[in-house]
């Protein structure tokens, strides 16, 4: 945006020195671009100071402090039901098309949330890219969080080429699809038919031939998948513990189970895990969830038992 601003005209050789001085004095106008004028530079300032002249500058609009939100593709998810803040978020970036507020927690066997549209298009669907992988997502139909992108890359870095992987709660495929890069095969199960439909679409979009989508309750996967896995993903933080017996049935001795859980302390489930044939258990903090709970992952190496 072109606008009139006060500025100092200085020789190019003095430009950086002057810019730093104005910045230290708190008078540099950082919303406007420094202009060239032959051998001179025009450095914008926020008010009239000694030696200042008025010139045209290209300036950005002053950025507002935005409410807290999570971004998933072109959707922003707010923590509060704040239509005014939603309008500010929508206007802050051209790639945002919708601002949502989650009216419920994750609920039901399909792990979905109810959303209210606060601004933008009336949709809960978006496209999302993570480390070069493309995903079609519908937040009202299948649970998805971008906050575990680092975890997905961590698991990939731990893998050896040719591993057999089972993702017990695969959703739209955010773990299964990146892990397919090193795996010989990934079995990706979910009980939610809408999630499996989206996963099938995402497998095709990423041109993968070694991810097998399975519509099933995770408790039944040991009766469907006949060969033991080198690695199991259990990303069902609120309810994963009851499925541990099934996970151990499907893991070869020496294989690894990655169990995600919401806890009040990091070692909360250690005693429970010791009742299973676990050779080694390590836990690590993933992220904060609420003031008194946080997300951890237990990396469990299966023993011979």
Buried (B, 14 or more C-beta within 10 A) or exposed (E): EEEEBBBBBBEEEBBEEBBEBBEEEEBBBEBBEBBEEEEBBBBBBBEEEEEBEEBEBEBEEEEEEBBEBBBBBBBBBBEEEBBEBBBBBBBBEEEBBBBBBBEEEBEEEBBBBEBBBBBBBEBBBBEBEBEEBBBBBBBBBBBBBBEBBEBBEBBBEEBEEEBBBBBBBBBBBBBBBBBBBBBEBBBBBBBBEBBBBBBBBBBEBBEBEBBBBBBBEBEEBBEEBEEBBBBBBBBBBEBBBEBBEBBBEBBEEEBBBBBBBBBEEBEBBEEEBEEBEBEEBEBEEBEEBEEEBBBBBBBBBBEEE
